[in-house]
Amino acid sequence: MKSLLIALLVVALSHQVTSQSLGICVKTPIIKDFNSTRYLGKWYEIERFNYLFEPPNLDCVVATYGYLNETAVTVNNIAFNLKTNKTTGRNGYAYIPNLAAPNKLSVVLPIELYNVTFFQNEGPYEVLETDYETYALVYSCTQVVYDLVKLEVVWILSRKPTMDEKEIDYLKQRTASYKLDTSKFFRINQNCGY
């Protein structure tokens, strides 16, 4: 009973974070032949779920991945903050914790306030599907309260700032096939020119 009350309190306090919900994280497939080298480079967010560490006041969100070694990549995220009217960024890294599941990475990014790093936030980054050349469908889920509350995010990424609506619809259908709620998606403006 105490766990249920905590779970309900967490959901109530974070109602603006649409990615927080009751339930358990979805089991995702392993892509044994996932090629992290082909995945490197620039990816534009086309649509995503709203979540705590990436608020809806960010436009033109771009992630660039670079080579570190066979099991790790650099992560450089930039976005335009509509509240401050400035470009903001966050650098970190991602690594493959289990070589038998190379598409399931762990991303480590600093949590900063007024240019002071308070801690390193680590979370899952699972590539559900990609053709490496045009699109990627990425999932992240963390159990906040064991088997009761989850923090769940899905990103539709593109190698270009825009994506054909048919491709977006297809990726939303693929998202739904994993039993994920596609109504949580919202579009990211990508007109900043970087």
LINZINOR-V782841 format. One record per residue. RES is the residue in three letters. SS is DSSP state (@ for helix, = for strand, . for the rest). PHI is phi in whole degrees, 0 to 359 (NA if undefined). D_FIRST is the distance of its C-alpha to the first C-alpha in whole Angstrom. Layout:
res;ss;phi;d_first
RES;SS;PHI;D_FIRST
RES;SS;PHI;D_FIRST
This chain:
res;ss;phi;d_first
MET;.;NA;0
LYS;@;299;4
SER;@;297;5
LEU;@;296;5
LEU;@;296;6
ILE;@;298;9
ALA;@;299;10
LEU;@;295;11
LEU;@;295;12
VAL;@;299;14
VAL;@;296;16
ALA;@;295;16
LEU;@;288;18
SER;.;242;20
HIS;.;300;21
GLN;.;284;25
VAL;.;265;24
THR;.;294;24
SER;.;279;23
GLN;=;271;20
SER;=;203;18
LEU;=;283;15
GLY;.;122;16
ILE;.;245;18
CYS;.;296;21
VAL;.;287;24
LYS;.;282;26
THR;.;250;30
PRO;.;285;33
ILE;.;268;35
ILE;.;255;39
LYS;.;297;41
ASP;.;260;44
PHE;.;302;42
ASN;.;250;45
SER;@;295;44
THR;@;293;47
ARG;@;292;48
TYR;@;281;44
LEU;.;301;46
GLY;=;114;47
LYS;=;268;46
TRP;=;230;43
TYR;=;264;43
GLU;=;285;39
ILE;=;261;40
GLU;=;216;37
ARG;=;201;33
PHE;=;279;29
ASN;.;287;29
TYR;=;206;27
LEU;.;308;26
PHE;.;270;29
GLU;=;217;32
PRO;.;293;32
PRO;.;290;33
ASN;.;275;36
LEU;=;256;38
ASP;=;252;41
CYS;=;52;43
VAL;=;282;40
VAL;=;227;42
ALA;=;243;41
THR;=;239;44
TYR;=;249;43
GLY;=;234;46
TYR;=;285;47
LEU;=;250;46
ASN;=;198;47
GLU;.;299;46
THR;.;237;42
ALA;=;214;41
VAL;=;226;42
THR;=;280;43
VAL;=;233;40
ASN;=;233;42
ASN;=;255;40
ILE;=;230;42
ALA;=;200;41
PHE;=;258;43
ASN;=;273;41
LEU;.;291;41
LYS;.;285;40
THR;.;266;42
ASN;.;61;45
LYS;=;223;45
THR;=;281;45
THR;=;232;42
GLY;=;212;41
ARG;=;212;39
ASN;=;248;40
GLY;=;198;39
TYR;=;208;39
ALA;=;226;37
TYR;=;218;37
ILE;=;264;37
PRO;.;289;35
ASN;.;227;35
LEU;@;298;39
ALA;@;284;38
ALA;@;228;36
PRO;.;292;38
ASN;.;274;37
LYS;=;249;33
LEU;=;262;34
SER;=;237;32
VAL;=;257;33
VAL;=;240;34
LEU;=;229;34
PRO;=;286;35
ILE;=;256;32
GLU;=;240;35
LEU;=;219;35
TYR;.;54;39
ASN;.;64;40
VAL;=;244;38
THR;=;279;36
PHE;=;269;33
PHE;=;195;31
GLN;=;263;32
ASN;=;271;29
GLU;=;243;29
GLY;=;209;28
PRO;=;288;29
TYR;=;219;32
GLU;=;249;32
VAL;=;281;35
LEU;=;285;35
GLU;=;206;38
THR;=;199;42
ASP;.;252;45
TYR;.;70;46
GLU;.;263;49
THR;.;231;47
TYR;=;219;43
ALA;=;214;40
LEU;=;245;36
VAL;=;237;34
TYR;=;234;30
SER;=;220;28
CYS;=;211;24
THR;=;231;21
GLN;=;284;18
VAL;=;277;16
VAL;=;236;13
TYR;.;317;13
ASP;.;58;13
LEU;.;241;11
VAL;=;233;14
LYS;=;232;18
LEU;=;249;21
GLU;=;236;23
VAL;=;223;27
VAL;=;230;30
TRP;=;240;34
ILE;=;257;37
LEU;=;245;40
SER;=;223;44
ARG;.;285;47
LYS;.;242;48
PRO;.;294;47
THR;.;233;47
MET;.;217;46
ASP;.;300;47
GLU;@;301;45
LYS;@;295;45
GLU;@;294;44
ILE;@;297;41
ASP;@;299;40
TYR;@;299;41
LEU;@;292;38
LYS;@;291;36
GLN;@;296;36
ARG;@;297;36
THR;@;300;33
ALA;@;297;31
SER;@;294;32
TYR;.;270;30
LYS;.;66;27
LEU;.;252;27
ASP;.;281;27
THR;@;288;30
SER;@;290;30
LYS;@;278;29
PHE;=;292;32
PHE;=;220;34
ARG;=;281;38
ILE;.;256;39
ASN;.;291;43
GLN;.;233;45
ASN;.;250;48
CYS;.;273;49
GLY;.;79;51
TYR;.;237;50
